[in-house]
């Protein structure tokens, strides 16, 4: 098949190893992702073989049928770190920082440290040691068994990658920088380089933690979409128990202004404290059919202009530009937001061939709880 430049993420589950392989197809901006294509499904024999298969230049369908635990595989390290001013938690329940690349001494951070404690951490779990993925990979979990613990993925310059039905935890999980086709379910960072076309669907982002930035057992660093000129489909996902960046869309700081177009459709945000919903900075977004439940700040605009279109009644503004009615969003015990920028609809019209279909909001919660997360795919005919 012809390789296209895109990055996609899809989540389903596979019934058995002998039937293993990607189920379904990516929709939205990463439609056309093929991953390992027709490569025979195979399970690695050990951690070394898994890393080699993930990172080499061979098209592969890699089947994960157990927990692959990288904890301790690269040893541990003890050194001085720092405690950011934001860590006001008692009894060691907050987050200290590892001094990667001299982070604690950088001008922007040095005056923010409360203390410089000695910390011990697992070396495999820090970002510089993430596994760099090669192109043309399908990484597929079996049922609810496919898990990777203690080491994340990194994509730079690769393309046509599918990650499906894999639980990745205990690590700084995924950074697709300069990636091109990607299809999966994890807490994700993109940017500042381009990831191009990305689809993240039917995935669960569970922020439950004992070491939260806000001292509330809600994860803060959830999803960070700052890739230059990226187009992102975010559909059918379950985001819960978070307190920030769920996701942040576009812009790292005033001197970096990547424009990200973000289509959020039929997602379910629940138990969101602080600014745990969508934070826009130099990005554009169309939101339809989403539910925010117990979300204090569903949307924050970190720029003067409003870069969002979000229909409150399912009709206004859409039909004349997109040729169809938009689907309403639903707010339950949540803060309010407005999205009235019809320029976003004009951009969406230019991308119409790549937008994911949107279902009525009345179906969102049930569909998300049924389909989002590991081990929930149904075999398709």
C-alpha positions in Angstrom: 0.0 0.0 0.0 1.0 3.6 -0.6 2.4 5.2 2.6 0.9 8.5 3.5 2.2 11.2 5.7 0.0 11.1 8.8 0.0 10.1 12.5 -2.8 8.1 14.0 -4.0 6.5 17.3 -6.8 3.9 17.6 -7.8 1.7 20.6 -9.5 -1.7 20.4 -8.8 -5.1 21.8 -7.9 -8.3 20.0 -9.4 -11.6 21.1 -6.5 -14.1 20.7 -2.9 -14.2 19.5 -3.7 -16.2 16.4 -6.3 -13.6 15.4 -4.1 -10.7 16.4 -3.7 -7.7 14.2 -5.1 -4.2 13.8 -8.9 -4.2 14.1 -10.8 -1.5 12.2 -9.3 1.6 10.5 -8.2 5.0 11.7 -10.7 7.8 11.0 -10.3 11.5 10.8 -7.0 13.1 10.0 -4.9 9.9 10.2 -7.2 7.8 7.9 -5.0 5.6 5.7 -2.6 4.4 8.4 -1.6 0.8 7.8 1.1 0.3 10.4 2.8 -3.0 9.8 0.4 -3.8 7.0 0.4 -7.5 6.1 3.4 -8.4 8.3 2.8 -11.6 10.2 1.8 -11.1 13.8 4.5 -12.1 16.3 5.3 -11.8 20.0 8.8 -11.0 21.1 10.7 -13.4 23.3 12.2 -10.8 25.7 12.7 -7.1 26.4 15.7 -6.8 24.1 13.8 -8.3 21.2 10.8 -6.1 21.9 13.0 -3.0 21.8 14.7 -4.1 18.6 11.4 -4.9 16.9 9.9 -1.5 17.9 12.9 0.5 16.7 14.1 -1.2 13.6 13.3 -0.4 10.0 11.3 -3.6 9.3 7.5 -3.5 8.8 6.1 -5.5 11.8 2.9 -6.4 13.6 4.0 -6.8 17.2 1.6 -8.6 19.5 1.8 -7.8 23.3 0.1 -10.6 25.3 1.5 -9.8 28.7 3.0 -7.0 30.8 6.4 -6.0 29.5 8.0 -4.5 32.6 11.0 -2.2 32.0 11.3 -1.3 35.7 14.9 -1.7 36.7 16.0 -2.8 33.2 18.4 0.2 33.0 19.1 0.6 36.7 18.3 3.5 39.0 20.0 6.8 39.7 20.3 9.0 42.7 21.0 12.7 42.3 19.9 16.2 43.3 16.6 17.2 41.9 14.3 20.1 42.8 11.0 20.8 44.4 9.0 23.3 42.3 7.1 26.1 44.1 3.9 24.5 42.8 4.5 21.5 45.1 2.8 22.5 48.2 1.6 19.0 49.1 2.3 17.5 52.5 3.7 14.1 53.4 5.6 13.7 50.2 2.5 13.5 48.1 3.5 16.1 45.5 5.9 16.0 42.5 9.6 16.7 42.6 11.5 17.3 39.4 14.4 15.2 38.0 17.2 17.5 36.8 17.2 16.3 33.2 19.5 18.4 31.0 20.0 20.9 33.9 16.3 21.7 34.1 16.4 22.8 37.7 19.2 25.3 37.0 17.6 26.9 33.9 16.8 30.6 34.4 13.0 29.9 34.0 13.1 27.3 36.7 15.9 28.1 39.1 14.0 30.7 41.1 11.0 28.4 41.4 12.6 25.7 43.5 11.5 25.4 47.1 14.3 22.9 47.7 16.8 20.6 46.1 16.2 17.2 47.5 18.1 14.0 46.7 15.9 11.8 44.6 16.2 8.3 43.3 14.4 7.3 40.0 14.2 4.5 37.6 16.4 5.4 34.6 14.2 3.6 32.0 11.2 5.8 32.8 12.7 9.2 31.9 12.0 10.8 28.5 15.6 10.5 27.1 15.4 6.8 27.4 12.0 6.3 25.7 12.0 3.7 22.9 12.4 5.4 19.5 9.9 3.8 17.2 10.6 2.9 13.6 8.2 3.4 10.7 5.5 0.9 9.6 4.7 -0.7 12.9 1.5 -2.1 14.3 1.7 -2.5 18.1 -1.3 -4.5 19.2 -2.4 -5.7 22.7 -4.3 -9.0 23.2 -7.5 -8.6 25.2 -6.7 -6.7 28.4 -3.2 -8.3 28.7 -1.0 -6.0 26.5 0.8 -3.6 28.8 4.1 -1.8 28.9 5.3 -0.6 32.3 8.1 1.8 33.1 9.3 2.9 29.6 7.6 5.2 27.0 7.7 5.6 23.3 9.3 8.4 21.2 8.7 9.1 17.5 10.9 11.3 15.5 10.9 11.2 11.7 9.0 8.0 11.6 5.7 7.4 9.9 2.8 4.9 9.6 2.6 3.7 13.2 -0.5 2.1 14.8 -0.7 1.5 18.5 -3.9 -0.3 19.4 -5.2 -1.6 22.7 -2.0 -1.2 24.7 -1.8 0.1 28.3 1.3 2.1 29.0 1.9 3.2 32.6 4.5 4.1 35.2 6.4 6.4 32.8 6.6 9.6 30.8 4.6 7.8 28.1 4.6 9.1 24.6 6.3 11.9 22.7 5.6 11.8 19.0 7.9 14.5 17.8 8.2 14.9 14.0 6.2 11.8 13.6 3.9 10.9 10.7 1.3 8.0 11.0 0.3 7.0 14.5 -2.8 5.2 15.8 -3.1 4.3 19.8 -4.1 5.1 23.5 -1.8 6.9 25.9 -1.0 10.2 27.6 0.7 12.1 24.8 3.0 15.0 24.0 3.3 16.4 20.5 5.5 19.2 19.4 7.0 21.7 18.9 8.0 20.0 15.6 5.2 18.8 13.3 3.4 15.5 13.9 1.3 16.3 10.9 -2.0 14.3 10.9 -3.1 12.6 14.1 -6.1 10.6 15.2 -6.7 9.6 18.8 -9.8 7.5 19.3 -11.6 5.3 21.8 -8.8 5.8 24.4 -9.0 6.2 28.1 -6.9 8.8 30.0 -7.2 7.9 33.7 -5.5 10.6 35.9 -5.8 8.8 39.2 -2.5 9.4 41.1 -1.0 9.5 44.6 1.5 12.2 43.5 -0.4 15.0 42.0 0.8 18.5 41.0 -2.3 20.0 42.7 -2.3 17.8 45.8 -5.7 16.4 44.8 -5.0 13.0 43.4 -5.8 14.2 39.9 -3.1 14.1 37.2 -2.1 17.4 35.7 0.2 16.6 32.7 -2.3 14.8 30.5 -2.2 15.7 26.8 0.0 18.4 25.2 -0.6 19.1 21.5 1.8 21.8 20.3 3.0 20.4 17.0 3.5 23.0 14.2 0.5 22.9 11.8 -0.8 19.7 13.2 -4.3 18.5 12.5 -5.7 16.3 15.3 -8.8 14.1 15.5 -9.8 13.4 19.1 -12.9 11.3 19.2 -14.7 8.9 21.5 -12.1 9.3 24.4 -12.7 9.1 28.1 -10.7 11.7 30.1 -11.2 11.6 33.9 -9.7 12.5 37.2 -7.4 15.1 35.8 -6.6 18.7 36.7 -4.8 20.3 33.7 -3.8 20.0 30.1 -6.4 17.7 29.0 -5.3 18.7 26.4 -3.4 21.9 25.9 -3.7 22.8 22.2 -1.1 24.9 20.4 1.6 27.3 21.5 4.5 26.7 23.9 5.2 30.3 24.7 5.0 33.8 23.1 7.9 33.2 20.7 6.6 29.8 19.4 3.2 29.9 17.7 2.4 26.6 16.1 -1.2 26.5 14.8 -3.0 23.3 15.6 -6.4 22.4 14.3 -8.2 20.2 16.9 -11.4 18.3 16.2 -13.0 17.1 19.4 -16.0 14.9 18.8 -18.1 12.6 21.1 -15.6 12.7 24.0 -16.5 12.3 27.7 -14.6 14.4 30.3 -15.5 13.6 33.9 -14.3 14.7 37.4 -12.0 17.4 36.0 -10.6 19.8 38.6 -8.9 23.1 37.8 -8.3 23.7 34.1 -8.5 20.1 33.3 -10.4 20.5 30.0 -9.1 22.0 26.8 -6.7 24.9 27.0 -6.2 26.8 23.7 -3.1 28.8 22.9 -2.5 29.6 19.3 -4.8 26.8 18.2 -8.1 26.3 16.5 -10.8 23.8 17.4 -14.2 22.5 16.5 -16.0 20.8 19.4 -19.2 18.7 18.8 -21.1 16.0 20.7 -18.9 16.2 23.8 -19.9 15.8 27.5 -18.3 17.6 30.4 -19.4 16.3 33.7 -18.1 17.8 37.0 -15.6 19.9 35.0 -14.8 23.2 36.7 -13.2 24.8 33.7 -14.1 22.9 30.5 -12.3 25.2 28.2 -9.7 28.0 28.8 -8.5 30.4 26.2 -4.9 31.4 26.8 -5.0 34.0 24.1 -7.0 37.1 23.6 -9.1 35.8 20.7 -11.6 32.9 20.8 -10.2 30.2 18.6 -13.1 27.8 19.1 -16.4 26.8 17.4 -18.7 24.9 19.8 -22.4 24.6 19.0 -24.8 25.1 21.9 -27.9 24.2 19.9 -26.6 21.9 17.2 -27.6 24.3 14.4 -26.4 27.9 14.6 -23.6 28.8 12.2 -22.8 25.4 10.8 -25.3 24.7 8.1 -24.4 27.8 6.0 -20.7 26.9 6.1 -20.4 23.2 6.5 -23.6 22.2 4.8 -24.8 20.3 7.9 -26.0 21.0 11.4 -23.4 20.8 14.2 -23.9 18.5 17.2 -24.4 20.2 20.6 -22.1 19.7 23.5 -23.5 18.9 27.0 -22.3 20.4 30.3 -23.3 18.8 33.6 -22.3 20.3 36.9 -19.6 22.1 35.0 -18.4 25.6 34.1 -19.5 27.2 30.9 -17.7 28.2 27.7 -18.6 29.8 24.4 -17.2 29.0 21.0 -18.4 31.5 18.4 -15.5 31.8 15.9 -17.0 31.0 12.6 -13.6 31.3 11.0 -12.9 27.9 12.5 -15.8 26.5 10.5 -14.3 27.9 7.4 -11.0 26.1 8.2 -13.0 23.0 9.0 -14.8 23.2 5.6 -11.4 23.2 3.9 -10.6 20.0 5.8 -14.0 18.4 5.5 -12.7 15.3 3.6 -10.6 14.5 6.7 -13.0 15.3 9.5 -14.4 12.4 11.6 -18.2 11.9 11.6 -20.0 13.2 14.7 -22.8 11.4 16.5 -25.6 13.0 18.6 -24.4 13.9 22.1 -27.2 11.7 23.6 -25.1 8.7 22.6 -21.7 9.9 23.7 -21.5 8.8 27.3 -22.7 5.2 26.8 -20.6 4.7 23.7 -17.4 6.0 25.4 -17.9 3.9 28.5 -18.5 0.9 26.3 -15.6 1.4 23.9 -12.9 3.5 25.4 -10.0 1.8 27.1 -8.0 -1.4 26.9 -9.7 -4.8 26.2 -13.0 -3.5 24.8 -12.8 -4.0 21.0 -15.3 -6.3 19.3 -14.2 -8.4 16.4 -15.4 -6.9 13.2 -16.7 -8.8 10.2 
